Amino acid sequence: MMARVEERTPYIIVAFQECERMNNLMQEIRRSLKELSLGLKGELTITSEMEVLESALFMDNVPENWTKLAYPSLMGLGAWFSDLMVRLRELESWVGDFNLPSSVWLAGFFNPQSFLTAIMQSTARKNEWPLDKMCLQCDVTKKQKEEFSSPPREGAYINGLFMEGARWNMELGCISSSKLKELFPMMPVVFIKAITQDKQDLRNIYECPVYKTRQRGPTFVWTFNLKTKEKASKWTLAGVAILLCT
């Protein structure tokens, strides 16, 4: 696969890292299931590891040996496996030609931080700017992923983000209070690009934490600056956050 790549750009390096992690996970799933199958047929002695795997499968839980190689998730086994297949297809479509997708599903990464960092590295390298003086600018568009046919010249369009504790108001172009019974409203596509820190406009923004799951805490990814017409403290007190997966 590496032979097909002319230049190892920051995005290509992320793609290789993601492929390596996906391969490790898929190999462990195949190995453990094959072993269990042989054990149940009487061709192998049943071990405690096989018993733990069998119990997890029966209870619709993701086996611990798999979660160690995977990513934070609160899903049961059935939903988790369906989600894994979507991630696999997403990765396969990217590494098919190594062109950045028109819109990137950030939740599909094992390590979403590495992709966001690659956006900064790519811009810094292109303009010969120091990486430690870079930051990400977050512009929420008014479009859904189907409306994009090509990636931006710099940065990336990000889809599949959810908001908890508030919602994104497309008409006003800012954060608004949640609607009744709307727990995790989907955000429109977000345009992420790298700028130098001195170009940052920090007026009327809420520093919104981004997490991989609603478990929050250890699943922290980044902070996106979102526009607000109200005081940022309102959203801080409401615990407003962006989630990659609900």
C-alpha positions in Angstrom: 0.0 0.0 0.0 2.9 2.4 0.8 4.3 1.8 -2.6 1.3 3.6 -4.2 2.0 6.8 -2.2 4.2 9.4 -3.8 4.4 11.7 -0.8 3.8 10.8 2.8 1.7 13.8 3.7 0.2 14.2 7.3 -3.1 12.9 6.0 -1.5 9.8 4.4 0.4 9.1 7.7 -3.0 9.2 9.6 -4.5 6.9 7.0 -1.7 4.3 7.5 -2.0 4.5 11.3 -5.8 4.0 11.0 -5.3 1.0 8.7 -2.8 -0.6 11.1 -5.2 -0.2 14.0 -8.1 -1.6 12.0 -6.1 -4.5 10.9 -5.0 -5.3 14.4 -8.6 -5.2 15.6 -10.0 -7.4 12.7 -7.2 -9.9 13.2 -8.0 -10.3 16.9 -11.8 -10.7 16.1 -11.0 -13.4 13.5 -8.5 -15.2 15.8 -10.7 -15.3 18.9 -13.8 -16.3 17.0 -12.0 -19.1 15.1 -10.5 -20.3 18.4 -13.9 -20.4 20.1 -15.5 -22.2 17.1 -12.8 -24.9 17.3 -13.3 -25.2 21.0 -17.1 -25.6 20.7 -16.5 -28.3 18.1 -14.3 -30.2 20.5 -11.1 -29.6 18.4 -9.5 -27.4 21.0 -9.6 -27.5 24.8 -11.9 -24.7 26.1 -9.9 -22.1 27.9 -11.0 -19.4 30.3 -10.4 -16.8 27.6 -12.9 -18.7 25.3 -15.5 -18.9 28.1 -15.2 -15.1 28.7 -15.6 -14.5 24.9 -18.6 -16.9 24.7 -20.3 -15.2 27.7 -19.8 -11.7 26.2 -21.3 -12.8 22.9 -24.2 -14.3 24.6 -24.9 -11.2 26.7 -24.5 -8.9 23.6 -21.4 -7.3 25.1 -18.3 -6.3 23.2 -15.6 -8.7 24.4 -12.8 -7.0 26.4 -10.1 -8.4 24.1 -11.7 -6.4 21.2 -12.4 -3.2 23.2 -8.7 -3.0 24.1 -7.8 -2.7 20.4 -10.9 -0.6 19.5 -12.2 2.8 20.5 -14.5 4.1 23.3 -18.1 3.0 22.6 -21.2 2.6 24.7 -23.0 0.3 22.2 -24.1 -3.3 22.6 -22.3 -5.9 20.5 -24.8 -5.9 17.6 -24.8 -2.1 17.2 -21.0 -2.0 17.8 -20.3 -4.5 15.0 -22.6 -2.7 12.5 -20.8 0.5 13.4 -17.4 -1.2 12.9 -18.5 -2.2 9.4 -19.4 1.4 8.6 -15.9 2.5 9.9 -14.3 -0.2 7.8 -16.0 0.9 4.6 -15.2 4.5 5.3 -11.5 3.7 5.7 -11.5 1.5 2.6 -13.0 4.3 0.5 -10.3 6.7 1.7 -7.3 4.4 1.2 -8.6 3.3 -2.2 -7.1 6.4 -3.8 -5.7 8.3 -0.8 -7.7 11.3 -1.7 -9.4 13.1 1.2 -13.2 12.4 1.2 -15.4 15.4 0.3 -16.7 15.2 3.9 -14.9 13.4 6.7 -16.7 11.3 9.3 -14.6 12.2 12.4 -16.2 9.6 14.6 -14.9 6.9 12.2 -11.3 7.4 13.4 -9.6 5.3 16.1 -7.7 8.5 16.9 -9.6 11.6 15.7 -7.0 13.9 17.4 -4.4 12.7 14.9 -6.6 13.8 11.9 -7.2 17.2 13.4 -3.5 17.6 14.1 -2.8 16.6 10.5 -4.9 19.6 9.3 -2.6 21.9 11.2 0.5 20.1 10.1 -0.5 20.2 6.5 -1.2 24.0 6.5 1.9 24.7 8.6 4.1 22.7 6.2 2.5 24.4 3.1 3.0 27.9 4.4 6.2 27.2 6.4 4.6 28.3 9.6 5.7 26.9 13.1 3.3 24.2 14.2 3.2 25.5 17.8 1.7 28.8 16.6 -1.2 27.1 14.8 -4.8 26.5 16.0 -8.0 25.2 14.4 -10.8 27.5 13.2 -14.3 25.9 13.2 -17.0 27.3 10.9 -20.4 25.6 11.0 -21.9 25.5 7.5 -25.5 25.3 6.5 -25.2 22.1 4.6 -25.3 18.3 5.1 -22.6 16.0 3.9 -24.5 15.0 0.7 -24.2 18.5 -0.5 -20.4 18.4 -0.8 -18.8 16.8 -3.8 -15.2 17.7 -3.1 -13.0 18.6 -0.1 -11.9 22.2 0.5 -8.5 23.4 -0.7 -7.3 23.6 2.8 -8.7 21.9 5.9 -11.6 19.5 5.9 -15.4 19.3 6.0 -16.4 17.3 9.1 -19.8 15.4 9.4 -21.6 13.3 11.9 -21.2 15.6 15.0 -23.9 15.7 17.7 -24.5 18.4 20.3 -25.6 17.7 23.9 -27.1 20.3 26.2 -27.9 22.7 23.3 -28.4 22.8 19.5 -26.9 24.6 16.6 -29.3 27.2 15.1 -28.8 27.3 11.4 -30.9 30.4 10.9 -28.9 32.5 13.4 -25.6 30.7 12.9 -25.0 30.2 16.6 -25.7 27.9 19.6 -29.3 28.0 20.8 -31.2 26.3 23.7 -32.2 22.7 23.1 -35.7 21.9 21.8 -37.9 19.7 24.0 -37.1 15.9 23.8 -34.1 16.6 21.4 -31.3 15.0 23.3 -28.5 14.9 20.7 -29.4 17.1 17.7 -27.2 16.5 14.7 -25.0 19.4 13.6 -24.6 20.5 10.0 -21.2 19.9 8.3 -18.4 21.8 10.0 -15.5 23.3 8.1 -12.3 22.9 10.0 -9.1 24.8 8.9 -5.8 25.7 10.5 -4.9 29.3 11.1 -2.2 31.1 13.1 -3.1 31.8 16.7 -2.8 35.6 16.2 -5.6 35.4 13.6 -8.1 33.8 16.0 -11.3 35.8 16.7 -12.3 35.0 20.2 -15.2 37.4 20.5 -18.7 35.9 21.1 -17.5 32.3 21.1 -18.1 29.3 23.4 -15.1 27.0 23.8 -17.1 23.8 23.2 -15.4 20.6 24.3 -15.5 17.6 21.8 -15.8 14.1 23.2 -15.9 10.7 21.5 -18.9 9.5 23.5 -21.4 10.9 26.0 -19.3 9.3 28.8 -17.2 12.4 28.3 -14.2 12.5 30.7 -11.4 10.3 29.2 -12.9 10.5 25.7 -12.0 14.2 25.3 -10.8 15.0 21.7 -10.5 18.8 21.1 -12.1 22.2 21.8 -14.1 23.8 18.9 -14.8 27.5 19.2 -18.5 28.0 18.3 -20.3 31.3 17.8 -22.8 32.4 20.5 -25.1 35.4 20.9 -25.5 34.7 24.6 -22.9 34.6 27.3 -20.6 31.6 27.1 -21.1 30.9 30.8 -24.7 29.8 30.0 -23.4 26.9 27.8 -20.6 26.1 30.3 -23.2 25.7 33.1 -25.4 23.7 30.8 -22.5 21.4 30.1 -22.8 21.9 26.3 -20.5 19.6 24.3 -20.1 18.1 20.9 -20.2 14.3 20.7 -18.7 12.1 18.0 -21.0 9.2 19.0 -24.1 9.1 21.2 
